[in-house]
C-alpha cells in the first residue's frame, strides 16, 4: 500500500468531495421540490397534462441516468442549447430522481384514510392547515426512509458526472491516479469516503425517523 500516494492526493480529493457535496445538495433540494410538485400535479392535473407527465415519468424511470446526462450534454448543443457541466449535472440528477420522489410522496398521501380528508373539510381547515396539521405529521415518517435511500443513490450516481468533466469526487480521483499511478490506493480511499458519507446520512435519518415516530410508540404503550 502506497500511503504516500494517498497523503499526496488528499488535498485534491478533499476538494473533489466538497464539490460533490455541494452539487448533490443542490440537486437533492431541486429534485425534492420538483418531485413534490410533480406528485401534486399527478393527483390534480387535467387528463392532457396527466398523459404528458406520465410520459415524462415513464421515460425517466426507463432510462439509465447516463443516457440522460449524454442527452443534456451532447444532444442539446445540436439545438443551440449549451449548458455548463455543473448545470448538466444538477439538471440530470433532478430530472432523473424527481419521478421516484413523486412516487414516494404520492404513495404516502394516498395511504392516508379518506375519513381524515372528510374530517378536515368538516372542521373547515384550509389547505395549508391540512398540510401542516394532518398530512405532514403522518406522511413524513413514512416517506423518510425511501427518500433517504433515493438521496444516497443520488450521491452515488453523481460519480457518473465525471464523464462530462464535472469536477467532483470521481473526477478528482481520476486526476490523482494520473499523477500518482496508484489506482488501488486512490479508489480504496474514494470507496471509504463514499461509505462513510452514506453511512452517516443513513444513521442520521434513522435517528430522525425514531424521533418522528416516538409519539406512535408512546400511544401503543
BAVOLO-990277 format. One record per residue: chain; x, y, z of N, C-alpha, C, CB in turn; residue number from 1; residue in three letters. Coordinates in pm, whole numbers. Glycine has a CB too. Example, Ala and Ser with C-alpha at 12.3 -4.5 7.8 and 13.67 -1.06 7.14 Angstrom:
   chain     n.c1     n.c2     n.c3    ca.c1    ca.c2    ca.c3     c.c1     c.c2     c.c3    cb.c1    cb.c2    cb.c3   resi   resn
       A     1319     -569      780     1230     -450      780     1320     -330      780     1131     -447      905      1    Ala
       A     1285     -225      708     1367     -106      714     1290        3      787     1408      -60      572      2    Ser
//
This chain:
   chain     n.c1     n.c2     n.c3    ca.c1    ca.c2    ca.c3     c.c1     c.c2     c.c3    cb.c1    cb.c2    cb.c3   resi   resn
       A       85     -120        0        0        0        0       88      125        0      -96        1      124      1    Unk
       A       68      208     -101      147      330     -116       77      443      -39      164      368     -267      2    Unk
       A      112      456       89       49      558      173       87      699      128       88      537      318      3    Unk
       A      206      713       71      249      845       27      160      898      -86      395      840      -19      4    Unk
       A      116      808     -173       27      849     -282     -105      900     -227        2      731     -378      5    Unk
       A     -154      834     -121     -280      877      -60     -263     1014        6     -328      774       44      6    Unk
       A     -154     1030       81     -130     1156      151     -114     1270       51       -4     1146      241      7    Unk
       A      -41     1243      -57      -19     1346     -159     -151     1388     -226       79     1294     -265      8    Unk
       A     -242     1292     -242     -366     1319     -314     -478     1372     -226     -413     1195     -383      9    Unk
       A     -460     1371      -96     -569     1409       -6     -623     1550      -31     -521     1400      136     10    Unk
       A     -540     1652      -51     -597     1787      -75     -688     1793     -198     -485     1888      -93     11    Unk
       A     -644     1733     -309     -728     1737     -430     -853     1652     -413     -648     1690     -552     12    Unk
       A     -840     1538     -343     -957     1455     -317    -1056     1526     -226     -915     1322     -256     13    Unk
       A    -1005     1598     -127    -1093     1673      -37    -1170     1780     -114    -1011     1738       77     14    Unk
       A    -1102     1849     -206    -1170     1949     -288    -1280     1884     -372    -1069     2022     -379     15    Unk
       A    -1249     1766     -428    -1349     1695     -508    -1467     1651     -425    -1286     1574     -574     16    Unk
       A    -1442     1606     -302    -1551     1564     -214    -1640     1682     -178    -1495     1498      -87     17    Unk
       A    -1580     1795     -150    -1658     1915     -119    -1745     1954     -239    -1565     2033      -79     18    Unk
       A    -1686     1947     -359    -1762     1979     -480    -1880     1882     -498    -1670     1975     -603     19    Unk
       A    -1857     1755     -468    -1965     1656     -477    -2076     1687     -378    -1911     1515     -452     20    Unk
       A    -2039     1722     -255    -2138     1754     -154    -2221     1876     -194    -2070     1779      -19     21    Unk
       A    -2155     1979     -247    -2226     2099     -289    -2322     2068     -404    -2127     2208     -332     22    Unk
       A    -2272     1994     -503    -2355     1961     -619    -2473     1874     -578    -2271     1890     -725     23    Unk
       A    -2448     1775     -493    -2555     1684     -450    -2657     1755     -363    -2497     1564     -375     24    Unk
       A    -2614     1850     -283    -2707     1925     -200    -2804     2005     -287    -2632     2019     -106     25    Unk
       A    -2751     2072     -388    -2836     2149     -479    -2929     2056     -556    -2750     2232     -578     26    Unk
       A    -2874     1946     -608    -2956     1851     -684    -3062     1786     -596    -2867     1743     -746     27    Unk
       A    -3028     1756     -471    -3126     1695     -380    -3241     1790     -352    -3057     1653     -248     28    Unk
       A    -3209     1916     -325    -3314     2015     -298    -3403     2034     -421    -3252     2150     -257     29    Unk
       A    -3341     2045     -538    -3419     2064     -661    -3507     1943     -691    -3326     2092     -779     30    Unk
       A    -3452     1824     -673    -3529     1703     -702    -3643     1683     -601    -3438     1580     -701     31    Unk
       A    -3620     1720     -474    -3727     1711     -374    -3840     1808     -406    -3671     1739     -233     32    Unk
       A    -3804     1931     -444    -3907     2030     -477    -3984     1990     -603    -3843     2168     -497     33    Unk
       A    -3912     1952     -706    -3977     1913     -831    -4055     1782     -812    -3873     1897     -944     34    Unk
       A    -4002     1690     -733    -4073     1565     -708    -4202     1586     -632    -3985     1470     -631     35    Unk
       A    -4200     1674     -529    -4321     1703     -453    -4425     1772     -541    -4288     1792     -331     36    Unk
       A    -4380     1868     -622    -4472     1936     -712    -4528     1838     -815    -4402     2053     -783     37    Unk
       A    -4443     1750     -864    -4486     1651     -962    -4591     1558     -903    -4365     1569    -1012     38    Unk
       A    -4574     1520     -776    -4673     1435     -710    -4809     1503     -704    -4626     1398     -569     39    Unk
       A    -4809     1633     -669    -4934     1708     -663    -4998     1718     -802    -4910     1848     -605     40    Unk
       A    -4916     1745     -903    -4968     1757    -1039    -5026     1625    -1088    -4858     1804    -1134     41    Unk
       A    -4962     1515    -1054    -5011     1384    -1097    -5146     1352    -1034    -4910     1276    -1062     42    Unk
       A    -5173     1409     -917    -5300     1384     -850    -5409     1482     -892    -5282     1390     -700     43    Unk
       A    -5371     1598     -950    -5470     1703     -975    -5474     1752    -1121    -5441     1820     -885     44    Unk
       A    -5380     1707    -1205    -5372     1760    -1341    -5490     1714    -1426    -5240     1718    -1406     45    Unk
       A    -5516     1791    -1530    -5618     1753    -1627    -5569     1632    -1708    -5651     1872    -1722     46    Unk
       A    -5659     1561    -1776    -5618     1440    -1850    -5504     1465    -1948    -5735     1384    -1925     47    Unk
       A    -5505     1579    -2018    -5399     1607    -2116    -5263     1618    -2048    -5430     1736    -2192     48    Unk
       A    -5255     1701    -1943    -5129     1719    -1873    -5088     1592    -1799    -5138     1836    -1775     49    Unk
       A    -5187     1517    -1754    -5156     1392    -1685    -5088     1294    -1778    -5284     1329    -1627     50    Unk
       A    -5132     1288    -1903    -5067     1200    -2000    -4923     1244    -2026    -5147     1198    -2133     51    Unk
       A    -4900     1375    -2037    -4765     1426    -2060    -4675     1396    -1940    -4768     1577    -2087     52    Unk
       A    -4727     1418    -1821    -4647     1392    -1700    -4616     1243    -1685    -4720     1443    -1575     53    Unk
       A    -4713     1158    -1716    -4689     1014    -1709    -4588      970    -1814    -4821      938    -1727     54    Unk
       A    -4591     1035    -1930    -4492     1004    -2033    -4353     1041    -1986    -4526     1078    -2164     55    Unk
       A    -4339     1160    -1927    -4209     1203    -1872    -4161     1107    -1765    -4220     1345    -1814     56    Unk
       A    -4249     1072    -1671    -4210      981    -1563    -4174      844    -1618    -4324      968    -1460     57    Unk
       A    -4253      795    -1714    -4225      664    -1771    -4092      660    -1843    -4335      624    -1866     58    Unk
       A    -4062      764    -1921    -3934      770    -1992    -3818      778    -1894    -3931      890    -2087     59    Unk
       A    -3831      862    -1794    -3722      880    -1698    -3696      752    -1619    -3754      994    -1602     60    Unk
       A    -3803      686    -1576    -3785      564    -1499    -3728      450    -1583    -3918      521    -1439     61    Unk
       A    -3744      459    -1714    -3696      352    -1802    -3553      375    -1852    -3788      338    -1919     62    Unk
       A    -3504      498    -1842    -3372      531    -1897    -3264      523    -1789    -3374      672    -1958     63    Unk
       A    -3143      479    -1827    -3030      492    -1735    -2992      640    -1718    -2907      411    -1786     64    Unk
       A    -2940      674    -1603    -2900      813    -1578    -2795      858    -1679    -2846      828    -1435     65    Unk
       A    -2707      769    -1719    -2601      807    -1813    -2659      857    -1944    -2509      688    -1839     66    Unk
       A    -2769      799    -1988    -2833      843    -2113    -2888      985    -2095    -2947      746    -2154     67    Unk
       A    -2947     1013    -1980    -2998     1148    -1952    -2884     1250    -1955    -3071     1152    -1815     68    Unk
       A    -2771     1212    -1894    -2654     1302    -1893    -2606     1329    -2035    -2540     1241    -1810     69    Unk
       A    -2596     1225    -2116    -2550     1241    -2254    -2646     1327    -2336    -2531     1105    -2320     70    Unk
       A    -2777     1307    -2314    -2875     1387    -2388    -2858     1536    -2357    -3018     1341    -2354     71    Unk
       A    -2839     1568    -2230    -2825     1708    -2190    -2692     1768    -2234    -2840     1722    -2040     72    Unk
       A    -2587     1688    -2230    -2453     1743    -2254    -2413     1741    -2401    -2350     1666    -2173     73    Unk
       A    -2455     1635    -2475    -2410     1621    -2613    -2518     1650    -2716    -2359     1482    -2635     74    Unk
       A    -2646     1626    -2682    -2752     1643    -2780    -2806     1786    -2781    -2865     1544    -2752     75    Unk
       A    -2828     1846    -2663    -2882     1981    -2658    -2798     2083    -2736    -2894     2026    -2515     76    Unk
       A    -2663     2075    -2732    -2586     2171    -2813    -2616     2165    -2963    -2438     2148    -2792     77    Unk
       A    -2664     2050    -3011    -2703     2040    -3152    -2822     2132    -3184    -2738     1896    -3188     78    Unk
       A    -2895     2170    -3080    -3010     2259    -3097    -2982     2396    -3034    -3136     2196    -3033     79    Unk
       A    -2854     2431    -3029    -2808     2562    -2978    -2844     2585    -2833    -2867     2673    -3062     80    Unk
       A    -2849     2478    -2755    -2870     2489    -2610    -2747     2427    -2542    -3004     2416    -2564     81    Unk
       A    -2659     2513    -2495    -2536     2466    -2434    -2537     2498    -2285    -2412     2529    -2503     82    Unk
       A    -2520     2396    -2205    -2519     2410    -2060    -2381     2375    -2006    -2627     2320    -1995     83    Unk
       A    -2342     2442    -1899    -2214     2409    -1836    -2223     2272    -1770    -2175     2518    -1733     84    Unk
       A    -2106     2213    -1745    -2103     2079    -1686    -2174     2072    -1551    -1959     2035    -1669     85    Unk
       A    -2151     2166    -1458    -2225     2158    -1330    -2376     2169    -1347    -2177     2266    -1237     86    Unk
       A    -2421     2255    -1438    -2565     2270    -1461    -2622     2140    -1518    -2593     2387    -1557     87    Unk
       A    -2550     2080    -1610    -2593     1950    -1663    -2603     1847    -1552    -2494     1901    -1772     88    Unk
       A    -2506     1848    -1461    -2508     1753    -1351    -2629     1770    -1262    -2383     1768    -1269     89    Unk
       A    -2655     1893    -1220    -2771     1918    -1132    -2901     1888    -1205    -2770     2065    -1084     90    Unk
       A    -2912     1931    -1330    -3035     1911    -1406    -3060     1763    -1431    -3028     1986    -1539     91    Unk
       A    -2955     1687    -1465    -2972     1544    -1491    -3017     1471    -1365    -2841     1484    -1542     92    Unk
       A    -2954     1498    -1254    -2993     1432    -1128    -3135     1471    -1087    -2894     1468    -1017     93    Unk
       A    -3170     1599    -1107    -3304     1645    -1071    -3411     1578    -1156    -3313     1797    -1087     94    Unk
       A    -3391     1580    -1287    -3489     1519    -1378    -3501     1369    -1355    -3451     1547    -1523     95    Unk
       A    -3390     1306    -1320    -3390     1160    -1305    -3454     1116    -1175    -3248     1107    -1313     96    Unk
       A    -3427     1188    -1066    -3475     1143     -935    -3612     1198     -897    -3376     1183     -830     97    Unk
       A    -3656     1306     -959    -3785     1365     -923    -3902     1268     -941    -3810     1489    -1006     98    Unk
       A    -3910     1190    -1050    -4022     1095    -1061    -4023      989     -951    -4018     1027    -1195     99    Unk
       A    -3906      945     -909    -3902      849     -798    -3955      913     -669    -3757      797     -776    100    Unk
       A    -3913     1036     -646    -3960     1108     -527    -4111     1130     -536    -3887     1244     -512    101    Unk
       A    -4160     1163     -654    -4303     1183     -672    -4382     1057     -638    -4333     1226     -816    102    Unk
       A    -4330      942     -676    -4398      816     -644    -4403      795     -493    -4327      698     -712    103    Unk
       A    -4294      827     -424    -4290      812     -278    -4392      904     -211    -4148      841     -224    104    Unk
       A    -4392     1031     -253    -4484     1129     -194    -4629     1092     -225    -4454     1270     -247    105    Unk
       A    -4654     1055     -347    -4790     1020     -387    -4841      898     -311    -4796      994     -538    106    Unk
       A    -4758      797     -296    -4798      676     -224    -4829      707      -77    -4688      570     -233    107    Unk
       A    -4747      792      -16    -4769      826      125    -4899      903      143    -4652      909      179    108    Unk
       A    -4928      994       51    -5052     1072       62    -5173      983       35    -5050     1191      -37    109    Unk
       A    -5162      895      -65    -5274      806      -96    -5304      709       18    -5244      727     -223    110    Unk
       A    -5202      683      102    -5221      589      213    -5302      648      328    -5087      543      265    111    Unk
       A    -5319      780      328    -5398      843      433    -5545      801      421    -5385      996      427    112    Unk
       A    -5609      765      530    -5750      727      524    -5837      841      471    -5800      683      662    113    Unk
       A    -5934      809      389    -6021      912      332    -6101      984      439    -6116      851      229    114    Unk
       A    -6125      915      550    -6201      978      658    -6133     1100      714    -6225      880      768    115    Unk
       A    -5999     1103      707    -5926     1220      759    -5949     1341      671    -5776     1190      770    116    Unk
       A    -5956     1321      539    -5984     1433      450    -6125     1486      474    -5967     1390      303    117    Unk
       A    -6218     1394      496    -6355     1436      523    -6363     1513      654    -6449     1315      527    118    Unk
       A    -6287     1467      755    -6285     1537      884    -6227     1677      869    -6204     1458      988    119    Unk
       A    -6125     1691      785    -6065     1824      761    -6167     1919      699    -5942     1812      669    120    Unk
       A    -6246     1867      605    -6347     1953      543    -6456     1991      643    -6410     1882      421    121    Unk
       A    -6493     1896      728    -6596     1925      829    -6547     2032      926    -6634     1796      905    122    Unk
       A    -6418     2024      962    -6362     2121     1056    -6331     2255      991    -6235     2065     1119    123    Unk
       A    -6340     2260      858    -6316     2386      787    -6170     2424      779    -6392     2496      854    124    Unk
       A    -6080     2324      781    -5937     2353      774    -5900     2397      633    -5855     2230      815    125    Unk
       A    -5812     2495      624    -5761     2538      494    -5661     2436      442    -5695     2678      505    126    Unk
       A    -5623     2450      315    -5525     2359      255    -5394     2362      332    -5500     2394      108    127    Unk
       A    -5354     2481      372    -5229     2495      447    -5238     2426      582    -5194     2643      466    128    Unk
       A    -5351     2441      648    -5369     2376      778    -5377     2224      764    -5495     2429      847    129    Unk
       A    -5440     2178      657    -5446     2033      633    -5305     1977      614    -5534     2002      510    130    Unk
       A    -5226     2050      534    -5090     2004      508    -5006     2004      635    -5024     2092      402    131    Unk
       A    -5015     2113      712    -4931     2130      831    -4973     2039      945    -4933     2273      877    132    Unk
       A    -5104     2027      969    -5152     1961     1089    -5194     1815     1068    -5268     2037     1145    133    Unk
       A    -5223     1778      944    -5275     1642      919    -5182     1561      829    -5413     1651      856    134    Unk
       A    -5146     1617      714    -5073     1539      614    -4928     1515      654    -5079     1609      479    135    Unk
       A    -4853     1624      677    -4710     1610      702    -4677     1527      827    -4649     1746      716    136    Unk
       A    -4745     1548      941    -4710     1466     1058    -4723     1316     1036    -4795     1506     1175    137    Unk
       A    -4814     1276      946    -4836     1134      924    -4754     1078      808    -4982     1108      899    138    Unk
       A    -4731     1159      707    -4663     1108      588    -4511     1118      596    -4712     1182      466    139    Unk
       A    -4458     1218      666    -4313     1234      671    -4241     1112      726    -4278     1353      754    140    Unk
       A    -4286     1052      838    -4217      932      886    -4220      818      784    -4280      884     1015    141    Unk
       A    -4328      806      707    -4337      701      606    -4246      730      487    -4480      687      558    142    Unk
       A    -4232      857      454    -4152      894      336    -4003      899      365    -4197     1027      284    143    Unk
       A    -3965      917      491    -3826      947      523    -3730      838      476    -3811      967      671    144    Unk
       A    -3762      714      508    -3671      605      474    -3650      589      323    -3723      475      532    145    Unk
       A    -3758      582      241    -3734      573       96    -3669      697       37    -3864      547       25    146    Unk
       A    -3701      815       92    -3639      936       40    -3490      939       70    -3706     1060       99    147    Unk
       A    -3452      894      189    -3309      888      223    -3238      788      132    -3289      849      372    148    Unk
       A    -3304      677      104    -3245      581       10    -3222      641     -127    -3334      460       -3    149    Unk
       A    -3317      723     -173    -3301      791     -301    -3188      893     -297    -3430      858     -342    150    Unk
       A    -3176      965     -186    -3069     1064     -175    -2931      997     -172    -3088     1149      -48    151    Unk
       A    -2921      881     -108    -2796      806     -110    -2766      761     -251    -2803      685      -14    152    Unk
       A    -2869      715     -323    -2849      678     -463    -2805      796     -547    -2975      620     -520    153    Unk
       A    -2860      913     -519    -2821     1035     -591    -2673     1065     -570    -2906     1154     -547    154    Unk
       A    -2627     1050     -447    -2485     1076     -418    -2397      978     -494    -2457     1067     -266    155    Unk
       A    -2435      852     -494    -2355      751     -564    -2356      775     -715    -2408      611     -533    156    Unk
       A    -2474      810     -769    -2483      833     -913    -2412      960     -957    -2628      840     -955    157    Unk
       A    -2385     1051     -864    -2313     1173     -902    -2174     1141     -956    -2302     1267     -782    158    Unk
       A    -2121     1022     -925    -1990      983     -977    -1991      975    -1129    -1948      849     -917    159    Unk
       A    -2108      950    -1189    -2117      942    -1335    -2089     1077    -1401    -2254      893    -1377    160    Unk
       A    -2103     1185    -1327    -2087     1318    -1385    -1943     1348    -1423    -2138     1424    -1289    161    Unk
       A    -1850     1270    -1370    -1710     1290    -1409    -1689     1265    -1558    -1618     1198    -1328    162    Unk
       A    -1780     1188    -1619    -1769     1157    -1762    -1783     1282    -1846    -1875     1054    -1803    163    Unk
       A    -1861     1379    -1798    -1879     1504    -1874    -1803     1618    -1806    -2030     1539    -1886    164    Unk
       A    -1694     1583    -1741    -1597     1679    -1687    -1650     1765    -1573    -1550     1769    -1796    165    Unk
       A    -1749     1714    -1499    -1788     1782    -1376    -1679     1752    -1273    -1930     1736    -1326    166    Unk
       A    -1623     1855    -1216    -1506     1837    -1129    -1549     1801     -987    -1420     1965    -1128    167    Unk
       A    -1603     1678     -975    -1648     1629     -845    -1547     1523     -794    -1793     1569     -855    168    Unk
       A    -1593     1438     -703    -1503     1347     -632    -1434     1249     -726    -1580     1271     -525    169    Unk
       A    -1510     1183     -813    -1450     1085     -904    -1359     1151    -1006    -1559     1006     -975    170    Unk
       A    -1393     1272    -1047    -1305     1345    -1138    -1171     1373    -1071    -1370     1478    -1184    171    Unk
       A    -1178     1415     -944    -1054     1439     -868     -976     1310     -850    -1085     1502     -731    172    Unk
       A    -1046     1199     -831     -979     1069     -816     -904     1030     -943    -1080      960     -778    173    Unk
       A     -967     1051    -1058     -901     1019    -1185     -777     1106    -1206     -999     1037    -1302    174    Unk
       A     -787     1233    -1169     -671     1322    -1179     -560     1276    -1086     -711     1466    -1147    175    Unk
       A     -597     1234     -965     -498     1188     -868     -429     1061     -918     -563     1163     -731    176    Unk
       A     -504      973     -981     -445      849    -1033     -347      880    -1146     -556      754    -1084    177    Unk
       A     -382      976    -1231     -291     1012    -1340     -162     1075    -1288     -359     1108    -1437    178    Unk
       A     -167     1133    -1167      -48     1195    -1109       35     1096    -1028      -89     1311    -1020    179    Unk
       A      -31     1001     -960       40      912     -867       60      770     -921      -36      905     -737    180    Unk
       A      -16      733    -1024      -13      596    -1077      -40      494     -965      124      567    -1144    181    Unk
       A     -135      527     -880     -170      438     -768     -322      420     -765     -118      495     -631    182    Unk
       A     -379      349     -864     -525      336     -870     -585      262     -750     -565      266     -997    183    Unk
       A     -516      158     -702     -569       82     -589     -586      171     -466     -477      -36     -556    184    Unk
       A     -484      245     -432     -488      329     -313     -592      440     -326     -350      389     -288    185    Unk
       A     -599      503     -444     -691      614     -463     -835      566     -461     -661      687     -594    186    Unk
       A     -863      459     -534    -1001      410     -539    -1047      353     -405    -1014      304     -648    187    Unk
       A     -957      293     -330     -993      248     -195    -1027      366     -104     -878      165     -134    188    Unk
       A     -950      473     -118     -979      594      -40    -1114      652      -79     -868      699      -62    189    Unk
       A    -1142      657     -207    -1270      709     -255    -1385      621     -205    -1272      716     -410    190    Unk
       A    -1368      490     -214    -1472      398     -169    -1499      416      -19    -1432      252     -197    191    Unk
       A    -1393      432       59    -1409      452      203    -1485      582      232    -1272      455      272    192    Unk
       A    -1454      687      158    -1522      816      180    -1670      807      145    -1455      926       96    193    Unk
       A    -1702      742       32    -1843      725       -4    -1916      643      103    -1855      656     -141    194    Unk
       A    -1853      538      151    -1915      453      253    -1940      531      382    -1827      330      281    195    Unk
       A    -1841      607      426    -1857      685      548    -1966      790      532    -1726      753      587    196    Unk
       A    -1967      858      418    -2067      963      393    -2208      906      393    -2038     1035      260    197    Unk
       A    -2230      801      317    -2364      745      306    -2407      676      435    -2370      646      190    198    Unk
       A    -2313      617      507    -2346      558      637    -2387      665      737    -2227      478      692    199    Unk
       A    -2319      779      734    -2354      889      823    -2494      942      792    -2251     1002      811    200    Unk
       A    -2527      955      663    -2660     1001      625    -2766      902      671    -2669     1022      472    201    Unk
       A    -2740      774      651    -2835      671      693    -2854      672      845    -2788      531      647    202    Unk
       A    -2745      690      919    -2753      693     1066    -2833      813     1114    -2612      696     1127    203    Unk
       A    -2809      929     1054    -2885     1048     1091    -3033     1033     1058    -2827     1171     1021    204    Unk
       A    -3061      972      944    -3201      954      904    -3273      858      999    -3209      901      760    205    Unk
       A    -3204      753     1042    -3266      659     1136    -3296      728     1269    -3174      537     1159    206    Unk
       A    -3205      812     1314    -3229      886     1437    -3347      980     1425    -3107      963     1477    207    Unk
       A    -3355     1049     1310    -3467     1141     1287    -3598     1066     1277    -3443     1223     1159    208    Unk
       A    -3597      952     1209    -3718      873     1196    -3765      822     1332    -3695      755     1102    209    Unk
       A    -3670      784     1417    -3705      738     1552    -3771      849     1632    -3580      687     1626    210    Unk
       A    -3719      971     1621    -3777     1084     1693    -3917     1117     1639    -3685     1208     1682    211    Unk
       A    -3935     1107     1507    -4063     1141     1447    -4172     1040     1481    -4048     1151     1298    212    Unk
       A    -4135      916     1506    -4233      812     1534    -4244      781     1683    -4198      685     1459    213    Unk
       A    -4178      863     1766    -4180      837     1911    -4321      846     1967    -4088      936     1983    214    Unk
       A    -4399      941     1915    -4535      958     1968    -4620      836     1941    -4601     1081     1908    215    Unk
       A    -4593      767     1828    -4671      647     1798    -4640      535     1897    -4644      599     1655    216    Unk
       A    -4511      520     1928    -4474      416     2025    -4531      448     2163    -4319      403     2032    217    Unk
       A    -4535      578     2197    -4592      617     2326    -4741      585     2333    -4569      766     2352    218    Unk
       A    -4812      603     2221    -4955      573     2218    -4980      424     2231    -5019      625     2088    219    Unk
       A    -4888      342     2176    -4906      198     2184    -4890      146     2326    -4807      128     2094    220    Unk
       A    -4815      220     2408    -4795      180     2548    -4897      248     2639    -4651      214     2595    221    Unk
//
